Amino acid sequence: MKTRTLLITTVLLSVVTVIITGGAKREIHVDEVIKALSHTWVHPDYPTITMAFQKLVVKPDGFINPYDNVDASLDKPVLPMRYTINEAWIDRERNIWFKATINTHTGKIYSLNKLSNTGTEWEYIWSYGDLPDQIDADELKYRIYYRQK
């Protein structure tokens, strides 16, 4: 009877562990994020104001080149920024999440980012202070871009 109880308990604990950890984030290598992020991203409806650029060109060498409008010449970015990916993971829906630090002439920007599982949408929220802990589309510092084909 003790063996049977021990076996059932072990099986139940194993099942519970699988269920609980099934939703946990799975860390991924920064290189995977850089590959998925290194594209041209656009949002033509953004007004041309600071930190709401219409086009972002993300390069695998660690730079983001922002442009005021979608049709801007690629040889004249507004304010090249250096980015560093600090942590990255994949969620249950296969979206890529990452935390990044961006160095600009005005200081450091911290961002929480999400690349859709299709690789066509990039959402993020940024801050000059603490790293944001969630992406809220209603926040003033929320941005969404779509990968240009």
WOVEN-V625016 format. One record per residue. N is the residue number from 1. RES is the residue in one small letter. SS is DSSP state (H for helix, E for strand, - for the rest). PSI is psi in whole degrees, -180 to 180 (NA if undefined). Layout:
N	RES	SS	PSI
N	RES	SS	PSI
//
This chain:
1	m	-	-40
2	k	H	-38
3	t	H	-42
4	r	H	-45
5	t	H	-43
6	l	H	-42
7	l	H	-45
8	i	H	-43
9	t	H	-44
10	t	H	-44
11	v	H	-46
12	l	H	-44
13	l	H	-39
14	s	H	-44
15	v	H	-45
16	v	H	-42
17	t	H	-44
18	v	H	-43
19	i	H	-45
20	i	H	-44
21	t	H	-10
22	g	-	-29
23	g	-	-2
24	a	-	153
25	k	-	149
26	r	E	116
27	e	E	145
28	i	-	163
29	h	-	145
30	v	H	-35
31	d	H	-34
32	e	H	-41
33	v	H	-45
34	i	H	-42
35	k	H	-44
36	a	H	-30
37	l	H	-23
38	s	-	82
39	h	-	-178
40	t	E	129
41	w	E	136
42	v	E	154
43	h	-	88
44	p	-	-13
45	d	-	-9
46	y	-	135
47	p	-	154
48	t	-	77
49	i	E	166
50	t	-	134
51	m	-	14
52	a	E	60
53	f	-	153
54	q	-	-21
55	k	E	136
56	l	E	128
57	v	E	113
58	v	E	126
59	k	-	148
60	p	-	-10
61	d	-	6
62	g	-	14
63	f	E	146
64	i	E	126
65	n	E	111
66	p	E	150
67	y	E	142
68	d	-	-37
69	n	-	164
70	v	-	-32
71	d	-	8
72	a	-	148
73	s	-	135
74	l	-	-12
75	d	-	-1
76	k	-	71
77	p	-	153
78	v	-	-51
79	l	-	86
80	p	-	137
81	m	E	142
82	r	E	131
83	y	E	151
84	t	E	128
85	i	E	122
86	n	E	-32
87	e	E	143
88	a	E	146
89	w	E	166
90	i	E	136
91	d	-	-176
92	r	-	-34
93	e	-	6
94	r	-	19
95	n	-	146
96	i	E	127
97	w	E	146
98	f	E	153
99	k	E	136
100	a	E	156
101	t	E	133
102	i	E	127
103	n	E	124
104	t	E	177
105	h	-	-17
106	t	-	-3
107	g	E	-167
108	k	E	140
109	i	E	136
110	y	E	139
111	s	E	148
112	l	E	127
113	n	E	152
114	k	E	122
115	l	E	127
116	s	-	156
117	n	-	-16
118	t	-	-13
119	g	-	14
120	t	-	-11
121	e	E	137
122	w	E	115
123	e	E	145
124	y	E	164
125	i	E	142
126	w	E	164
127	s	E	146
128	y	-	-19
129	g	-	-116
130	d	-	155
131	l	-	127
132	p	-	147
133	d	-	-6
134	q	-	158
135	i	-	119
136	d	-	114
137	a	-	-16
138	d	-	-7
139	e	-	148
140	l	-	-32
141	k	-	20
142	y	E	140
143	r	E	150
144	i	E	135
145	y	E	157
146	y	E	137
147	r	E	130
148	q	-	138
149	k	-	NA
//
